[in-house]
Amino acid sequence: MLSTRILTALVGIPLVFVCIYFGNITFYLLMFIVSFFCVKEYLAISKRYNPHSATSLAMAVVFFLFLYFFDIFPYDKVAVSAIIMMFVFFFIEVFGENPNLSVGRISVSFFGSFFIPLSLMYMVYIRNLYDGMKLIFFIFIVVWVLDTAAYAFGIMFGKHKLAKNVSPKKTIEGAVAGIIFGMLTAYLCRYIFMKYVLTTNEALMVGFVIAVTGQFSDLAESLIKRDGNIKDSGKIIPGHGGIFDRFDSYIFAAPAVYYVLQILR
């Protein structure tokens, strides 16, 4: 099991780094694939709600394409897309055979087709910023280090549960360690390759935002999995579970970091 995890990491991490380095359509395609499988796995987890899985997945794909390729669209693409999605799901239910629990089906389906792709699209938006390559490397490195620190310190020193009904193994001590090491990593990254991108205070601020929203994103995915009564979101990555498991930290972190960067700039 450990050898499988290591082998997968040896193949996967360089591939991710190559996509980050080249950016543009290469990084977009990486996030497109990530978004597709995150939505697919989420819909499978939520199957007890009988979501409109095929429709939700199809609209998630179209939405992700729409956000990237249709810059000439003169209106708010996010708002228009949300309205169209809701119209489609309500249309299916209004003219369907069973109105019972229809609001639940609509809600679960809409979350998959709208929120997950939109959140992950912010990784593409960040990559397309000036110095975007460094910013994305910065985010990935901070997330990887804080996740490792939170896990290690939680195992060694954790006594107080963070969210016992959602993720019993996560502790307050581990979360605090994640924040501290996330900010420390941000500080080190700033002096290694981000000197002309962020000031020291800005790097610490962004590191804090990543640490807090990244860990909360992980808890949010744990909540979804707890509701679906499963341990891993999928098995597509040997030894590591699903794509949703590996990229859950960015669901809230990516939008938060993007807007913090906009404010700082």
Disulfide bonds with the S-S distance in Angstrom:
none
